[in-house]
Amino acid sequence: MKMIKLLSVVVCASFLMAGATWAADEAKKCCEPAKDIAAQKDCACKCCKKAAEKGVWCKKCHKQAAK
């Protein structure tokens, strides 16, 4: 009986750690920060490409640079 309790605690703890890791990965930006607006054109994000065409920073991905 002690073995079953230990196994269930280990399994639950591993799921909690995996969930926290997955949530941290989702919080990352969709792209790496560009050094200048022209470099946004090569970004994989559609929002960055549209902003680069307008000559501005993408507000979604580059909040600090947009200010």
C-alpha positions in Angstrom: 0.0 0.0 0.0 2.9 2.4 0.8 4.3 1.7 -2.7 1.1 2.7 -4.4 0.9 6.0 -2.4 4.5 6.8 -3.2 4.0 6.0 -6.9 0.9 8.2 -7.1 2.7 11.1 -5.4 5.6 10.8 -7.8 3.3 10.7 -10.8 1.3 13.7 -9.6 4.5 15.7 -8.9 5.9 15.0 -12.3 2.6 16.2 -14.0 2.7 19.4 -12.0 6.3 20.1 -13.0 5.6 19.3 -16.7 2.6 21.6 -16.6 4.6 24.5 -15.2 7.3 24.0 -17.8 4.8 23.9 -20.6 3.2 27.1 -19.3 6.5 28.9 -19.2 7.2 27.9 -22.8 3.9 29.4 -23.9 4.8 32.8 -22.3 7.8 33.3 -24.7 7.7 35.8 -27.4 6.7 34.6 -30.9 10.1 35.8 -32.2 13.5 37.1 -31.3 13.8 40.9 -30.9 15.1 42.6 -34.0 17.8 45.2 -33.9 16.1 47.5 -36.4 12.8 47.8 -38.1 14.2 46.5 -41.4 15.2 43.2 -39.7 11.6 42.6 -38.9 10.9 41.9 -42.5 12.8 38.6 -42.2 10.8 37.6 -39.1 8.5 34.6 -39.4 5.6 36.4 -37.6 3.0 38.0 -39.9 2.5 40.8 -37.4 6.2 41.8 -37.6 6.2 41.8 -41.4 3.1 44.0 -41.5 4.6 46.5 -39.0 7.9 46.5 -41.0 6.0 47.5 -44.1 4.5 50.4 -42.3 8.0 51.3 -40.9 7.1 50.8 -37.2 7.9 48.3 -34.5 5.5 45.4 -33.9 3.7 46.3 -30.7 2.9 42.7 -29.9 6.4 41.3 -30.1 8.6 44.3 -29.4 6.8 46.2 -26.6 10.0 48.0 -25.3 11.1 49.1 -28.8 7.6 50.4 -29.7 7.8 52.9 -26.8 
